[in-house]
C-alpha cells in the first residue's frame, strides 16, 4: 500500500477522510491486483469503476479518454430500419459520380477534391437515408453544415435524385456560363441548395454551435418552436486545429445543446499528411470534448474487427491499438499482411499468437477496409445514440480511410488531397469493387461516364421515398414567402432632426437611443436581436438590460449585485439581448444565425451587433465574408470608431482602417455617419432595403456597417435643403456653405470644398471658420457618409459606359459646379477617402490617420496625424497656393502660426 506520507500535499484530497481504514483497504486491493495481475489489469478495473460511478451520477472527475474501441459494441447496435442493399447501391453510384465529376473537370484545370467524400460517404448517406429532416415537413427541418471538400458527393446525390443534370455536373467549378456548380457550399452562388458556407475551415463548427443556440433562443422567445430541429456539423479531424473549431465547445455544453451533433471524419489526414503523426487525434479529440462536457461516441472499427476483439482475452489488442501512432496506422493501410504481422502483432507475444489464427485476407480486410465510418450499421448506431442523448451536445468520432474505394493509388496517401483524377483503369477497378453496371464501351475516347440507374429505378425510388418521409430534399435552402416587415413609426427617425441643442451627444449614444425606440415598436420590436461582446456598458447599452433582458436558458438563478439600481443586470429565459462575453467570433456567429433566420426558419429577425470597431473587421473579417456568402441581413456597428477618437487607448485599440477592409466585401454597405440624423436615415434605409420593399435592382441580401463614435459632440439640426436624405444614403451631401454658416466672405474670395466623414466633419467645420476669419478663404463643408458607396456607384457608371450607356457617377453629380479644389478628411487612413479620387473632376487631395495609433489626448493624436482643424487649414492653403489663388507664403505662415 502507498505510504500516505509519500503523497505530496498538492495531491491530497481536501475532503476529510471519515474512514481511513476503509480507504486503506481499497488502496491495498489495488496494490494486490497490480502485483497479481499486472498494471494493465489494475488500470482496466479502475477505468470500469470510474465508468460505473459516472453512470450512477456519483460526483467524480470524468474519464477524459476511453479505450481505442467503439463506444457501442456490435451486440448493442440497433437494426437499421431500411434496405441496406439498396442503400449500398445508392452510395456506390454517388461515389462513382463524385469521382467522375472531379476527374472530368480536371481537363479544364479547375481542380476539385475526391478523397474527402470517398472517406465520408457513409457518414452522409446514412444521415440522408434515415436522419436529416427536410424543410417540407413540419418546422424548419435540420440544419446541415456540410464539410466543404465533400461537396462533389452532395452534388452526386442531387444528380441521382434528379435535382441536377449532367451538364451541371460537367460545369463543376465553372460558374461563369451561368449553369455551373460552385466549388464548395456557397449559398450566394447556389441559393436553392446550400444553406451554410463551411469551407473556410473552423467557421463551420462555431457557426453550428451558435445556430443550435439561436434555435433555442427563438424557441424561448416564442418566435418559433424549433424543438424538432437538429443541427449536424460535418468536420474534418485536421480542421479541429482551427481555434474557431473549439472556441465555443463549453458554451454548447453549458447551455445543454442536445440539439447539436458534431460528426468528425477522422481519416487521420490533413492536407499535407497525418493530423497527429506521432500521436492519436481521436484520443486527443475525445479528451478535449469530454473535458468540455460533451457526450462522445466513437465509431472506429468495422465488423471485421469483431473476431479480433473476441480473440483478445488479455487486452493486448486494445493496448496495442491505443499505443500505435496515427501515422503508423496510415502506413498499415498501404502495406501487405506480412508487414502488419511483424510490425503490429509482432510487438507483443500475445498478439503474435493471435495473428497465427488470422489469414492474410482477414488481416488486410481489417487494416485496409474495415472502419466504423465505412459501415452504415456503425454510423446508424452512432447517430441513434447521439439523438437519444439528452442534456449535452454529442460529438461522433468516426474513423475512416481517406480515399476509401478509390484504389491503392489514393487510399491513405499523403498527397491524396491534391490528387484530382483517376485513370480509366483505376475507374474500372473502382467499378468492379462497387459492383456497378458500367461497361468498358461506356468509356468513350477515354472519358469516364456518369452513371445513373434510371429515374424509375429501385435506387432512385427508394432515395426519394426516404427523403419524402423525412420532409423533402436535403440539403436545401428555402426563402419562405414572408411579407415585408412594416416600417417602424416615423417618429423614431425624425426625433434627431432638430439636433441636440447645447447638449453634446456621441453618435454611439444616438444609435443606442434609436434602437431603444425601435424595439418598442409593436409590429417589429420583437424582431430585433441586440448582440454585444461584453462591451454593452462601454457603448451605453446598460439601459437595455432591465427592459429587454439578457438571454440565458437558465434565467437568473442569483440575485444580481445591482438589483436595487434602475439599470440592473437582468438575465431571462426569454431575454432579447445576446451578451456573449469576450468573443467577437462567437458574436459574429450569433449575428450570422440571426441574419439568415429569414431563410433558415422563415422568421425575419433584425440583428445588430455592436462592437469595438478595432476588433470587428480586423479580427473577424473571414466571418463577415461568410455572412455575405450566406446572404445575411442586419446591422454591424463599429463603435468607439476612429484612429484618434479614443482617448489614451493606443495602438491596438485605435481603428483607422475598418472601412478599408469593409470595402472589400461586396455585401457590406459601409457608412461613416457624422451626425445623429444621418445614423437614423441610414438605419431607416437599411430596414427598407433589407426587410421592407427593396427598390427594383436593389439586392436585399446585404448588410450595413456603420461606424459610430464615443466622442460627445454637438448634434446639429438636419439641413432643410432638398436631397439631404438621398445624399446621406448615396454617400455625399453638402452640409453647409460659407454663406449659410454665417461666414461672410469677401467678394471673389478663394473657395475650397471640404469633404469630411464621421467625427472628422467637426474638424472640417472648425477649419471652415479659421479659413474664413484668418485667411479670407471660403469653404463649403460636405458630409461624406460613405466613401465606399460613392466608389461603387462610380464603378457601376464606368461599367455602364462600357456597355454603351451614359451615366454620370453620383459623386460627380453632387460636386458639379462646386468651386475650387476638393480636400477630403477622415479619421481613417487616406486610402478610405481616396476611393473616390478618380471620379472627382476638381483637384483632389486628402488627409487621414495613416500608421499605427498611439496613446494620448484626442487633440494631440489629431495633431500627430495631421488631421486636426489647423492641419486642414494648412492643407487647404497649400492646394489653393498651387492654383495661384493664395500667396505661397500663406502656407508657411499658417504652419508657423499653428505650430505645425
N, C-alpha and C positions, 0 to 999 in steps of 0.2 A: 504494500500500500504506500502511496506517496506520502511523504512526511509533510504535514501542513506547514511546518516551519520553513520548508524549502520553497513554498509558494510566495512569489513576490507580492507585496501589498497591492500593486495595481491589478493583480489577477484575482484578488479575494472578492467573494460575493458580499456586497454591503448589507444584504439581508441577514438578520440574526439566525443562527442555526439552532433550532429548538430541540434537535435530537442529534447531537454529534455522533453518537454511537451508531444510529441508523445510517447516517451519511458515510461513516467509515466502512460499514458493511457493503454498501453499494460500490464504494471505491475498491474495496478488496475483491468484490466479484469481478469487476472489470479487469483488475490485475490478473486474476486467476484465469479468465478467458484468454487474455493476451498470452499468458505463459503456456496454457494448454493447447490452444487452437491457433495461436498466431495473431499478429496485429490486424490482418485483413478481416478475420472473423470478429474481432473486437470492434473494429470500425463499422462493420456491417450491422452488428447489434445496436450500436449507438445510433446509426442513421435510422434504423427501423423504429427505435424507441422514440426518437425525436419526431419522426413522421406520425407515429401514433399520438403523441402529445399534441402535435399541431392539429391533427384531425379531431381531437377531443376538445379543442378550444382552450387548451392549457397555455397560459401566457409564457411562452419561451421564445427566444430568438429563433427565427426561421432558418431552416437549411437554405443556403443560397445556391447550392449545386446538388443535383441528384446524379445517379449513375448515367453513363452514356448509353442509355437504352430508351425505348419508347415509354412514354408515360402511361399509355393504355395497352395492357397486354393483349395479345391476339384473342385470347378466350373472352375478353370483355368487350370486343368490338361489336357494335350493333350491326345488324343486317342492313345492307344498302337497299333502300326502297325504290328500286328501278331495275332496268335491264342492263346489266353490266356489259354484256356482249355488244349491244348496240352502242353504249357509251364508249366502249373501246374503239369501235369503228369510227365514230364521230371524231374522237380525239386523233385518230390516225389521219383522217382527212385534213384536220386542222393543222397537224404537224407538217404534213406534206405541203399544203398551200402556203403556210407561213414561210417555209424554206424556199419554195418555188418563187414566191413574190420577191424576196430579197435577192435571190440569185438572178432572176430575170432583170431586176433593176440595176444590178451591178454593171451591166453592159453600158449603162448611162453614167456610171461613175458617181452615183448618188449615195452609195453606202447602204447601211441597214445592219440589223443585228439578228442573228439566227439562234445563237446558243442559249440566250436567256429564256425564251419561250420554250425551247426544247427541254430545258430543265424544269420549268414551272407548269407545263401543260396541264397536269392533273390537278394542280392547285386551283387553276381557273375553271377547268371543265367540271370538276366536282361541284364547285360553287354555282356555276351556271345551271347545271342539271338539277340541283337539289336545294340550294340555299338562297341565292341572291334574288331578292324581291324586286320586281319591276315597278314602273310608275303607272301602269294601267289598272292596278288593283287599288285597294283602299290605302289611304295615306300617301306618303311620298316615296314609298319603296325604300330600298337600301342605297347607301352611298358607297360607290366603289372607287377606290384610289388604286388605279392600275399601274404597275411598275412600268416606267416609260419604255425600257428596252424590250418589253414583251409585246409591244403594240402590234407587230405582224401577226401574232396568234389571235388577237382580238379581231383584226381585220379578216383573218381567215374564217373565223366563226361567223362573222357578219356576212361573208360571202356564201357560206354554206346555208344560212337561213334566208338568203335572198335579199339582204339589205344592201349588199354591194355586188357589183358585176366585175367581169374580167378586165374591162377597160380601166376601171378604177384601181384594181389591184396592180395593173401594169403601170399606173401613174403614181405608185407609191413613192413618196418623196419628190414628186414633180407636180407642184400645185399651180404653176403659173398659167397653165392652159385652162384652168377652171374646173377640171374634173379629176383632180388628183387627191391623194391622201397625205396628210401631214406625217412627218417622221414619227412623232410621239403624240401623246394625248394633249391636243391643243383645241380647247373649246372655240376659240376665236376663229380657227381655221376649219373646224368640222363641228359646228354647234349642235347638230342633231344627234351626234354620237357621244362626244366626250363631254364630261362634266368638270373634271378636275385635272389641271396640269400637274404633272408629277416628275418630269424628267430632270428638273434642276434638283439634284439629289439632296435629300434631307427635308425638302419642303412638303413632300407627301406625308411623312409621319406627323409632323407638328400640325399640319392642316387637318389631318384626320382626327387628331385628338380634340382640336378646338371645334371641329364640325360636330363631333359627338356631343361635346359640351354645349354648343349652341342649340342643338336639338333639344337638350334638356331645358335650356333657357326658354325656348319658345313654348315648350310644354308647361313649364312652371308659371309662365306669364299668361297662360291661357290664349296664346296666339294660335297654336295648332298642336293637337295631340300627336306626338311623334314617338309614342312608346313602342310602336311596332317597327320603327326604322332602325336599321343596324348599319354601322359604319365598318367597312372592311378596307384595310390598308395592306397592299401587297408591296413588300420591300425586299431589297437585297441585303445579304449579310454585310457586304462591303459598305453599303450605303449607311449602315448604322454608325459608321465613324463620323459622319457629319454631325456637328454639335446640335443642329436643329432636330435631328432624329430622336434624340433622347432628352432634350431640354425640358420637355413637359410631361415626362413619364409620371412624376409624382402628382402632378395635377390630376391626371386621369385616374390614378388610384385613390387619391384624397377625396375626389368627388364621386367615387364609385361608379365610373362609367362602364357598366357592364353592357352597354350598347355599342361597344367598340372591340374589334378584334384586329390585331396585327398578325399578318401571315408573312413570316420572314423566310424567304427562299435561301436556305443555307447550302449553296453549292460549293462553298468553301473558297470561291474565287472572286476576286475583284477584277478590275480591267486589265491589270498587268501581271497578276499572279495570285498566289494564295492570300486570303484575307489575314489569316494568322498562321504563317508558315510554321513557326516553332511552338505554337500553342493550339488551343481549340476554341474557335469562335462560338460554337454552340454553347459550350460551358460558360464562356465569358458573358454571353448574352443572357443566359439563364440566370446567372448571379445578378446581373445588372437589373433585369426586370423583376426578379423575386425581391431584390433589395428595395426596389421602388414600389413594391406592393402589388404587382401584377400576378395573375394566375398564369402559370407557364405549362404548356403542353408540348412535349417533344415527340415528333414523329420521325424517327431516324432510320429505322431498318425495316425492310420489306419482309414478307412471309418466308422467303427463302432462308432467313436467319433463324427461324423458329427451331429448326433441327439443331443448329449450333448451340443455341441457348439451352436447349434441353440436355445436350451433352455436357454442358458446363456445370458440373456438380460441385465444383470447388470455388467458383467465382473467378477463375483465372482469365476467362474470356472477357468478362466485364472489366476486370482490372486492366487488361491489355488494351481494350478499346479506349479506356479513359486516358491511357498514357501516350498513345500514338499521336504525334502531332498532325495537324491538318495536311501539311504538305506531303507527308508520307502516305496518308490516305489517298491523296490525289495521285501519287505515284503508283499505288496498288491498282488504281483504275486502268493504268496503261501497261502493266506488266503481266507476265504469264503466271501460271499456277505454281511453277517451281519457285519463282522468286517470292511469291506470297507465302508459300510453305516455309521457306527458310527465314524470311525477314519478320513476318508477323507471328507465325506459330512457333518458329524455332527459338524464339527468345525465352520460352518458358517450357520446362519439361512436360507439364500437364497439358499444355496446348499442343505440343509436338505429338503427344499420344492421341489427342483428339483428331489432329489432322490426318492421322493414319486411317481414320474411319470415313474420311471425306474424299470423294472423287475430284479429279481436276475440274470437271464440269461444274460440280457443286461449288467449289471454291470460286471459280470465275463468275458463276451466277451471283453469288453473294457479294463479291467485291467489285464486280463490274456493273451490275444492273440493279440489284435489289436494295432500293432505298425507300424510306417511308413516304417521301414526297412523290414517288413514281407509282403508287398504288392507290386506286380510288378508294378501296376499303379503309386504308390507313388514314387518308385525308378526310374521308367522310366521318370517321370516328372522331378525329380531332375537331372538326367543325361542330359536330353534335356536342362534344364536351364544352367547347367554347360558348355555345349558345345556352347551354344548361347552367353554366357557372354564373352566380349572382353575387353582386356586391363589389366586383372589381373587374377591370378590363382583362382580356386574355391575349397572350401572345402565343402563336403556334410557331415552333421552330421545326421546319420541315427540311430534312436533309435530302439533297438531290445531287445529280451529276450534271454539271454544265455541259451542254452539247449532247445530252442523252438522246439516243436513237439516230444521231447524225453520222455515226460511224466512228471508227478508231481515229480518223484524222481530226476529229473535233473534240471528242469526249475528254474532258479534264485537261485539255491542252492550255498552257498559259496564254497563248495568242488567240484563243477562240473568240474573244470579244471583238477582235479586229478582222476575223475571217468572215467574208461577205458572201461566199458562194460555195456550192458543192459542184463537183464534176458530174457528168452524165452517169458515169459508173457508180459514183457514190449515191446518186439518186436511185439508181436501180437496186443497189444494196439496201437502201432505206425502204424502198417499195416492198422488197421481199420480206424485210424484217417486220414491216407494218401490215403485210398481207393485203395490199391494195390492188384492185384490178386495173392496173395501168400497164399497157402493152409497150414493148420496145418500139413498135412502129409509131407510138404516140409522140416519141421524141423526134420532131421534125427539124432537120438541119441543126441538130444538137441543142434545141431549145426545150427546156423542161416544160411539160404541160401542166396546167392547173387540173385538179381533179375534183369531180363533183358526182355524187351518186345519183343525182336527178331530183328535181323539185318534189316528186311524189314518192321518193324512196323511203324505206322504213327509217333510215337515219334522219332525214330531214323532217319527216312527220313526227318522229319521237322528239327531236330537238325542239320543234315548235310547240308541241303539246306540253312539254315540260316548262317551257317559258310561259306559255299561256296560263298554266296552273300557278306559276309564281308571280304573275302580274305583268307579263309582257316582256319585250326585248330588254336586254341589258348588255353592256352599258347603254344608256340613252339619256339625252338631255332634253327636257321639255320646258318651254316657256309657256306657262298656262295663260289662257286669256283672262287677264286681270284688268279691271277697269282702272284707268289712271287715277292716282290719288287726287282728291280735291285740293285746290290751292289753299294754304292757310289764310287766315284773315289778313287783309292788307295792313291793318294797324301794327302788326308785329314788325313790319318792314319800314313803315313810314315814321315810326317813333324816333328814328335817328335823323330825320330830315332837318329838324330845327337846330341840330348841333347841341353841344353841351354847355353853351354859355361860358361862364367863368370857371367851370369845373374842368379839371384835367382828367381825361379818361384814356386808358390804354385800349388799343384795338382788341387785345385778348379779352378784356372785360366786356367790350362791346359784343363780341361774338358769344360769350357765355350768357350775357343778358338776352341776346336774340334767341338762343336755344331755350332758355327758360320760358320765354313767351311761346315758342313753337311747340314745346312739349305739353303745353296746356291746351292746345287745340283739340277740340272734341273729336274731330274726324281723324286726324293724323298723329296726334300726340303720342299715342301708344306705340307708333311705328318707329320712333326714334330709338337708336341704340347708342348711348354715350359710352365711349371706350377710352380709358386712360391708363397709362402705365405708372401708377403710384406717383403722379405729379399733380393730382387734382387741386391740392391746396396751392401749389405754385401758380396754377392758372386761374385761381379764384373760383373753383367749382364746388367748394365745400357746401355752398348753399343748396346744391342739388341733392346732397346726401339724405337729409330727412324727408324731402319731398318725393324723390324718385326711388330711393333705396338702392343699395349695392347688392347685386345678385349673389346669393350663396345658397347652395342646395340644402344647407343645414339651418338656414335662417340665422338668427342671432341667439346663441346659446350662452351669452355672457351679458353683463351689464356694462355698456361702454363707459370709459372713464369720463367722457364729456357729456353724459346723459342729461345733465341739468342745463346744458347750453342749448341755444337756439339751433345751431347748426351741428348737431351731434352726429357721430358716426353710426349710421343705421344700415345694418345688413338685413336682407329679407329674402325668402324663397322666391318671391315674385319681383325682386328688385330689378330695376331697369338699367342701372349703371353696371358696366363690366370694368371693375377696377382690378387690373391684372397683376399688380406688383411690378417689380423691376424687370420687365421683359418686353422689349419692343417687338421681338419676334412673335411672342405669344399674342400681343395686342394686334399685330398685323394679321395673324391667323384668325383671330376673332373677327376683325374687320372683313376679311375675305369671306368668311362664312355668312356674316350678316348681309354683306353687299350683294351676294348671289342667291339669297333666300328666295327672291322672286322667281328664280328658275328651279332651284333645288326643291323648294316646298310650295311654290305658288303663293307665297306670302311676301309682299313687298315690305322691306324694312329699310330704314334710313339711318345708316350708321354714320357717326362722326367719331373719328379717332384723333384726339388732340395730344400732341407730344412735344417734347423739347425738340425744336426744329433740327438741331445739330445731330440728334440721334434718330432721325427718321430716315430720310433717303440715304444718308451716308451709311447707316447700319443695315437697313432692310430693303434696299433698292431691288434686290432679287425678288422679294415678296411683292413689291409694287409691280414688277413685271408679271409675276404670276397673277396678280389681281387683274391686270389688263387682259391677259390671256383668258382668264376665267369670266370676263365680261362683267366685272363687278361695278357697282354704282354706289356712290356715297361721297362723304367729305373727309379729306385728310387735312388736318390743321396743324401747321408747324408753328407752335407758339414759342415765345421768347426768341423771336427770329432776329436775324441780322448779325453782322460781324461786330458792330460797335455798340449795340443797344444793351447788352448785358453788362452791368457794372461789376467789374472785378473778377469775372469768372474765367476769362482767359482762353488759351489756345484751343483746348479740346471741347469748349462749350460754345465758342463763337462761330455761328453759322454764316459763312459768306458764299456758299455755293449750292445750297439745296435747289434753288430754281434752275441752276445749270444742269443738275442731274435729272430733275423732273422733266426738263425739256426733251430729254432723250426718250421719254416714254410716250408713245403716240396716244395712249388713252388718257393721259393726265392733262387736264386743263389747269394751268398754273397761274395763280394770281398773287400779286403783292399789293394788296389794298392799303391806302394811306389813311382813310377815314372810316368812321363807323357806318355812315350811309353807304359807302362803297361795299363794305362787308355784307350789309343787308341786301343790296342789289345783286351781288354775286350769288349769295345763298338762294335768293328768290329765283334767279335764273336757273340755278342748278336743280332746284326742286321741279321747276317746269320741264326742263330738258330730260332729266333722268326719271322722273316719277309722274309727270303730267303729260302734256301734249307737246311732244317734240316737233319742231318745225320740219317741213319737207327737206330731206337731205341731211338732217341732223342725226347723228348716231347717239342714241340714249345710253349706249354701253360705254360710258366714260366715267371718270371720277374727277372731282375737283380738289386741287391742292391750294390752300390758302395759307399765306404767311401772316401771322399776327404778332404784335409787339407788346412787350411788357412796360414800355415807357409811357407814363401818363402824359398826354398832350392835349391841348385844346382841340375839341372836335368841332369843326366849322359846320355851318348850315349847308345843306345841299344847294349848289348853284341852280338858279331858276332857268338858265339857258336851255334851249331845246337840244335834244340829243345827248344829254348827260348820261341817262341810263344806257343808251346804246353804246356810248363811248366806254362806260365802265365795263360792260360785258365784252366789248370788242378789244379793249385794251388801252385806249387813249382818249382823253378829252381835255379841253382847255379849262383849267380851274379858275384862272383869272388873267387879266391883263394888267399892265402897269397902271392903266387908267382906272379900271374897276377896283384896283387895290388902293386907290386914292393917292398914287404916287405921280403927281402931275409932271410929266417930262417936258423938257424944253422942246421947242419946235425942231424937227429934223434930228432929234437925238438918236444916237446909235441904238439898235434894238437887237435883242437876242432871245431865243426861245429856250427856256429851262424845263427839261423833262425830268421828273422825279417819281420814284416809286416807293411805296411803303413809307417808313419813317423819314426817308431822305427828303420828302417833299417839304418838310418843316425847315430843313437847312436851305432848300431852294427858295422858300418864301422869305427867309431872313436875308439870303443873298440878294433877292429881288429888291428888298428895301435898301440894302447897302449900295447896290449898284446905282439906284436912283438918287439917293441922298448924297453919296460921297463921290460918285464918278459920272453922274449925268447920263447914265445908260438906262434905257427902258427894257424891262424884261417881262415876258409873259411866262406864266408857270402852268405846266401841263401835268396832269396826273396820269402816269403810265401804269395802269393797273395790271397789265400783262404783256411783258415783252415777248413772251413765247407765243401767245395767241396772235399778236401782231405779225410775228415772223411766219407763223403757219398760214395766216391769211395771205400774206405776200407770196409765199411759195405756191399756194393754190393759184394765185393770179398768174404767176410765171408758168405753171403747168397749163393753165387755160390758154395762155398766149401761144404755147407750142401746138395747141390743138386748133389754133386759128381764131380763138375767141378773145376779144378785147375786154380786159377787166383791170381796173386800177386798184392796187392794194389799198386797204383801208388806211394804213398809216400815211400814205401819200395823199390820200383824200383829206384826211384830218389836218395835215400840216400845209395843205395847199394855200399859198398866199401868205403864209406866216413869214414875217420879215426877219432877216438876219440869219446867223448861223444857229445850229442846234447844239446844246450841251446837255447830255444825259447824265444822271447821277442816281446811284442806288447804294444800299448798304451791303451790296454783294460785289463779287468780283466783276471787273469790267466786261467780261465775257457775257454776262447776263444782259445788260443794256445794249451791248454791241450786236446782239442778234438782229436788230432792225437796221443796222447802219447802211447796208447796200440799197435799201429801198427809200431812204430819206434823200430828197433832192437837194436840200440845203447842205452847207458844210456841216459835218457831223464830228463831234468828239465826245468823250465820255470820261467820267470819274467813277472809281469803285474801290472797294476794300479788298485788294488783292494781297495774297500772302497769308501767313498764319495770324490768328488772332492773338491778343495779348491782354493781360490784366491791368486795368486802370479805370479811371472815370470815363464816362461817355465822351465828354469833351476832349480829354486827352487822346482817347483812342481815335476819334474822328480827325483830330489834328494830325495824328501819326499817319493815318491812311490818306490824308489829303482830301477828305470829303466834307469837311465842315463848311459853314457858310462862307467864311473868309477864303478858304481854298477854292470854292466855287467862283467867288468874285475874281480871283486872280486868273483862274482858267478861262472865265468869260472874257476878261480883258485881253488875255493872250489871243483868243480867237478873233476878237474884234481888231486887235493890232495887226494881225496877219492880213486882214482885209483892208487895212489903212483907215479904219473908222475911229480908232482912238490912237493916241500917241504911243509909240513903243515904250517910252519912259514910264507910262502909267503902270505897266506890268511890274517893273522893278519897284516903283514907288509903293504899289499895293503890297508887294511881298514884304517890304521893309516895315510898312505901317502895321501889318498884321502879324509880324514876327514869324513869317514862313521861311 
